[in-house]
Amino acid sequence: MSEFILETRGLTKRYGGVHALESADFTLRPGEHVAVVGDNGAGKSTFVRQITGVEQRSAGEIYFDGQPVSHAGPLEAREAGIETVFQTLALADDLDVPSNLFLGRELFKLRLGPFSILDRKAMRARTLEALKTTAVKIPNVDNPIRNMSGGQRQCVAIARTAAFASKLVIMDEPTAALGVQETAQVENIIRGLKARGVPLILVSHNLRQVFDLVDRIVVFRRGRIVASLNKGETDGNDIVSYITGVKGNPDSDL
């Protein structure tokens, strides 16, 4: 078994002359929860997009579960065991909750190409089980997603990720648009993942949340990783100093 479930070496992404991500060396151990923090445009979401195959890196290497990988897209990353909650949620508005949870991994009664028959009863039962396990409350799972509140939609996306979590979960600002109660729900899901030993990368601006939930905090600034700190050895003021550039030099390698 590899020491790291995820490792990046020199991970770089350039858009023309813009260096959105530069020489990012990152590690994540099995069962570890790590926060990725930084100001807007610091490179956090760019980093996530390279890992999940949404974009292809300009340079560098990615190792997942001890093996070098180059995911062609999010579906390939998911099949490898990486479940992601993107800021865009990636939900189908016209479909109900079970159809969204099983989107791309539908259960079938019969597989005959275009004449295949979905096992809607099994998908609904497993959806209810997943919602119960994650403590997500959706009054009517048969309701199309478009008729739900923003908080409910976010919780559906997170429940989908938690329900199918296998090797790694990535959450990109999962509570940015949520109220207090919904945020607490999401944080409880994250604690449940920790209890199950599922490693997590949490992208968040909420430092209170970060210190409550993770083991280690990685700070991005101007496309570079400028700090990697154990939670117990730092505090909010220290993290803000790295984010704003009072500490750390974005033009030097760690």
N, C-alpha and C positions, 0 to 999 in steps of 0.2 A: 504494500500500500504506500502511495506517495505521501510525503510529508505535507504537501499542499494539495487541496482540492482544485485550486486555481492559482496560476502564476502567470504574470506577464513580464516580459523582458524587453526593455527598450520600445515599448508600444508607442507608436507615433501615427498621427493623422494630420495630413495637410490638405487644405482646400486652396489650391493655387499657391499663393504666397503666404496664406494664413496658416500658422502653426496652431491648430486647435488642441493638439495633444502632442507632447514631446517627451520621448524617452521615459515612459512611465513603467517603473518596476514595482510590481504589486504582488502580494501573496495573501492567500486565504487558507487557513488550516481547516481540516474537517471539524464541523460543529461550531466553528468560530463565527461570531456576528461582528461585522465591521461596518462602520459608517464612513461614507464618502461625503465630505463637506467642502464648501468653497463658495465664493461669490458667483453671481450670474456670469456665464461666459468663462468660468474657470477651467472647464474641460470635463466636468463630471458626467454629463449626459453623453458627450462624445466618447468617453471611456466605456460607458455601458453599451453604446451602439457597436463598438468594436468587438466586445466580448460576446454579444448576442448575435452577431452576424448581420445586423441591420445595415452596417456599412463595412467596407473592407479596409483594413489598415494600410497605411502607407509604408510602414516598416515595423519591425519588431516581431516578437514571438508570443504566442498564447499557448499555455499548457493547461489542460483540463483533466483532472484525475490522473495526472502523471504522464499524459500523452500530448504531443503537439497537435493542435487543432487549427482549422481554418474554416469556420462555419460559413456556408454559402448564404445563409439567411436565418431568421428567427426560428423557422420550423425545424431546421437541421439542429440548431442549438437546443431546442426543446426536446427533440428526440434523443439528444446526447445526455439530457438530464438537467438542463438549465431552464427554470421557470421564471418568467419575468413579468412584472407589472410595470408597463410603460406609462408615461404621463398621458398618452392618448387613449389608454385603457384597451383599445383593440377589441371593442364589443360590437356585435351586430345589432343595430337598433330594432330591426323588425322581428328578431327572434326572441323567444322566451328565455328564462334563466337556464333550464337544462340544456337547451340547444347551444347557448353561449358557453356553458361550462365544458361541453363536449365538442365544441367547434374544432374540427380538424382531427378529432379522435372519437368519432361517433361509434356507438355500439349498434350492432346489426342483428336482427333475427335471421336475415338471409342475405348473402352476398352474391348478387347476380348482375354486377356492373350497374347500368342505368336502372335496372329493375330491382335493386337492393331494397330491403325493408328495414327501416330503423327500429331499434328496440326502445321505443319512447318510454315505456313503463320502467325499464331498468335504469335508463338515464335519469328519469325523474326521481326514482327511489335513491339513487346514488347522490343526486343533487341535494335532496333533503338531508341525507346523512352528512354530506360535506358542510352544508350550512349549519347543521347542529354542532358538528365538531368544531367549527370555527366561530360559533356563537353569532353568526350573521343572521339578522332577522329580516326576512323578506315576506311580507304579508301574503303575496300571491305569486308563486314561482312561474305560473302560466302566463303572467302578464308580460307583454313585450318590453324590452329594455327601454325603449323610447318613452314609455309612460312612467318611468321611475325617476326619483330625484337624483341629483348628482351624487349625493352621499351613498344612496343605494347602489348606483351603478359602480362606484368605486369599490364598494364592499363586495359586489359580485365578482369583479375582476380579481380582487385579492383572495376571495374564497376559492376561485378557480385555481389560482397559483398555489395556495396552501394545500388544496385537496390533492393536487397531482405532483406536489413537490417530491423530487427524488434525490438529486445530488446537490443542487444549488438553487437558492431563490434570490432574485434581484428585485428590489423595489425602488422605483425612481419617484421620489416625492409622493408617497402613497397617501399622505394626509393633508396635502397642501390646501385642498378646497373643502375640507370636512369640518363639521362642527365638533363640539367637545365630546358628545356621546359617541359619534361615529369614529372619531380619532381614538378614543379609548378602546373601541372594538378592534380596530386595526392593530393597536399596540398589544392587545391580548392575543391576537393571532400570531404576532411576531414572537411573543413569549412562548406560545405553544410550539412554534417551530424550533425554538431553542431547546425546549424540553424534549423534543423528538430527535435532537442532534442534527437538525438540518442547517447547514451553513447559510449565511445571509449577507448580502451586500445591501445596505440601506443608504440611499441618496436622500439627504434631508437638509433643510435649512434650520430645522427646529432643534436647537442645542439641548433644550430640556429633554426632548424625546431621545436624542442621541445618547446622552449620559444615562438615561433610564434603561436603554435597551441593548447597547452593544458592548463588546469587549475592547475594541480598538477603534481609533479615529484616524482616518487618512485625510489630509488636507490638500486640496488642489488649489493652485493659484497660477493664472496665466498659462494654463495648459500643462503645468508640471506638478508633480507631487513634491510638496515642500516639507511635509511632516507625516510621520506615522507614530502615533502615541497610544500607549495603553491607557485606558480610561482612568484607572486609579492613580496615574502618575501625571495627570494634567487637570485643568479646569476650564470653565467657559472663557475666562479672560485670556488664557493662554492660547486657546483655539482661535479666538477672534484676532489675536495678534498675528498668527500665521495667515489667517484669511486676508487680513488687510495689508500684510507685507511688513508690519513692524518687526516680526521675526521671520527668519527664513529668507533665502535669496532665490527668486524664481529663475534666475539666470545661471544657477549652478546646479550640478547634479548632486543627488543625495548619495 
